[in-house]
Amino acid sequence: MNKEPFEGDQLTDAELDRLLRKWDAPPVPARLRAAIFPDSAGPWWRRAWRGSLRVPIPVAAALAFAAALGVWQGSAHRPAPRELVRTERVEVPVWKDRVVVKTVYLRRAAPEAELLKPVSELKPRIVQTPDE
């Protein structure tokens, strides 16, 4: 029968602590470091471009919805640009010697009671040409 070492002997906690202080961990192989930290010597922008974030689908959908809502609200409620009204007097040459008069009434129209008053004296006038 083969006996395992320390099978019958049991070590105390103090002896185990002493053995643990003497024990040195083996060095980490270079291939293991390269597998855990790939290309860590590259520039920061390359690592940032290759990096990834794991985001749950509901969180990504909520962020996309919030971004779309923000773009829509930002474009829909822009105030209209103010218009600058500028008035100036310009002299224009006239081809015909004719005065054009345009009457602009600043008051509102008279109430109906004033419009329907009977005429006290009727003065008919005959118009021969449209210019009169």
CYANA upper distance limits for C-alpha pairs under 8 A (distance plus 0.5 A):
  3 LYS  CA      7 GLU  CA      7.31
  6 PHE  CA     10 GLN  CA      6.91
 11 LEU  CA     15 GLU  CA      6.46
 11 LEU  CA     16 LEU  CA      6.94
 12 THR  CA     16 LEU  CA      6.81
 13 ASP  CA     17 ASP  CA      6.64
 14 ALA  CA     18 ARG  CA      6.78
 15 GLU  CA     19 LEU  CA      6.80
 16 LEU  CA     20 LEU  CA      6.63
 17 ASP  CA     21 ARG  CA      6.82
 18 ARG  CA     22 LYS  CA      7.10
 19 LEU  CA     23 TRP  CA      6.79
 28 VAL  CA     32 LEU  CA      7.46
 28 VAL  CA     33 ARG  CA      7.75
 29 PRO  CA     33 ARG  CA      7.26
 30 ALA  CA     34 ALA  CA      6.75
 31 ARG  CA     35 ALA  CA      6.63
 32 LEU  CA     36 ILE  CA      6.86
 33 ARG  CA     37 PHE  CA      6.39
 33 ARG  CA     38 PRO  CA      8.38
 34 ALA  CA     38 PRO  CA      5.59
 34 ALA  CA     39 ASP  CA      7.84
 40 SER  CA     47 ARG  CA      8.39
 42 GLY  CA     46 ARG  CA      7.27
 42 GLY  CA     47 ARG  CA      7.45
 43 PRO  CA     47 ARG  CA      7.15
 44 TRP  CA     48 ALA  CA      6.60
 45 TRP  CA     49 TRP  CA      6.52
 46 ARG  CA     50 ARG  CA      6.71
 47 ARG  CA     51 GLY  CA      6.41
 55 VAL  CA     59 VAL  CA      7.12
 55 VAL  CA     60 ALA  CA      6.85
 56 PRO  CA     60 ALA  CA      6.84
 57 ILE  CA     61 ALA  CA      6.50
 58 PRO  CA     62 ALA  CA      6.59
 59 VAL  CA     63 LEU  CA      6.70
 60 ALA  CA     64 ALA  CA      6.64
 61 ALA  CA     65 PHE  CA      6.59
 62 ALA  CA     66 ALA  CA      6.60
 63 LEU  CA     67 ALA  CA      6.63
 64 ALA  CA     68 ALA  CA      6.67
 65 PHE  CA     69 LEU  CA      6.57
 66 ALA  CA     70 GLY  CA      6.59
 67 ALA  CA     71 VAL  CA      6.78
 68 ALA  CA     72 TRP  CA      6.65
 69 LEU  CA     73 GLN  CA      6.54
 70 GLY  CA     74 GLY  CA      6.45
 71 VAL  CA     75 SER  CA      6.70
 72 TRP  CA     76 ALA  CA      6.51
 73 GLN  CA     77 HIS  CA      6.71
 74 GLY  CA     78 ARG  CA      7.35
110 ALA  CA    114 GLU  CA      6.82
110 ALA  CA    115 LEU  CA      7.35
111 PRO  CA    115 LEU  CA      7.33
112 GLU  CA    116 LEU  CA      6.89
113 ALA  CA    117 LYS  CA      7.40
127 VAL  CA    132 GLU  CA      7.12
128 GLN  CA    132 GLU  CA      7.99
